[in-house]
Every structure is written in structure tokens, then in C-alpha cells.
């Protein structure tokens, strides 16, 4: 997910996406522990997407105040 796509989301949608992506990350880590993933870089990409979304969410919270 690109930064431009993240900025287009509304705040509630962004919060929901963060939660969904965190759940996906937990599943990826668990599956990787049980049997190696075909592409382990997917874990790294997912972590970075979460970080981008959290950054945008925090920026919106600060602008609100």
C-alpha cells in the first residue's frame, strides 16, 4: 500500500486497516514459525505498511488538536 493510498483513507477506515494488517502480520509470523514462508520478505513489507499507516494516523491526531 502506497503512501498516497493511505492518505486517501478516512480516519475510521485507516484505524480498521491498521487492525486488519496487524492481524495479518501475526498470522504471517505464526505460519513462518510453523513452516517457512515462500517469501519471508512479506513480513518485512507488512511491518513497513503498518508503520506508514500508524504515522499517518498519528499525524491526523496531532492536526486535530
BATORGU-803762 format. One line per field, with one value per residue (C-alpha): z, x, y. Coordinates in nm, 2 decimals, padded with zeros to 4 digits. Layout:
w c(Z;...)
u c(X;...)
v c(Y;...)
***
This chain:
w c(00.00;-00.11;00.10;-00.15;-00.10;00.28;00.27;00.07;00.35;00.61;00.97;01.07;00.76;00.85;01.20;01.07;00.81;01.09;01.29;01.00;00.89;01.24;01.24;00.91;01.04;01.34;01.11;00.88;01.17;01.31;00.97;00.92;01.26;01.17;00.82;00.63;00.41;00.04;00.05;00.41;00.28;00.30;00.68;00.64;00.39;00.61;00.91;00.70;00.58;00.94;01.02;00.73;00.84;01.21;01.10;00.90;01.19;01.44;01.20;01.18;01.56;01.60;01.34;01.52;01.83)
u c(00.00;00.15;00.15;-00.09;-00.34;-00.31;-00.37;-00.70;-00.85;-01.07;-00.96;-01.20;-01.10;-00.74;-00.79;-00.96;-00.69;-00.42;-00.60;-00.65;-00.29;-00.17;-00.38;-00.23;00.12;00.06;-00.07;00.23;00.47;00.29;00.29;00.65;00.74;00.55;00.67;00.89;00.70;00.77;00.85;00.97;01.01;00.63;00.67;00.90;00.68;00.37;00.56;00.65;00.29;00.17;00.43;00.32;-00.04;00.04;00.24;-00.05;-00.29;-00.06;-00.03;-00.41;-00.44;-00.19;-00.35;-00.69;-00.56)
v c(00.00;00.33;00.65;00.82;00.54;00.57;00.94;00.89;00.67;00.83;00.81;00.52;00.33;00.38;00.26;-00.05;-00.12;-00.09;-00.35;-00.58;-00.56;-00.63;-00.94;-01.04;-00.98;-01.21;-01.48;-01.45;-01.47;-01.78;-01.95;-01.87;-02.03;-02.35;-02.38;-02.13;-01.89;-01.89;-01.52;-01.42;-01.06;-01.03;-01.00;-00.70;-00.53;-00.58;-00.43;-00.12;-00.08;-00.08;00.18;00.40;00.38;00.45;00.75;00.89;00.82;01.00;01.29;01.33;01.31;01.59;01.80;01.76;01.92)
***
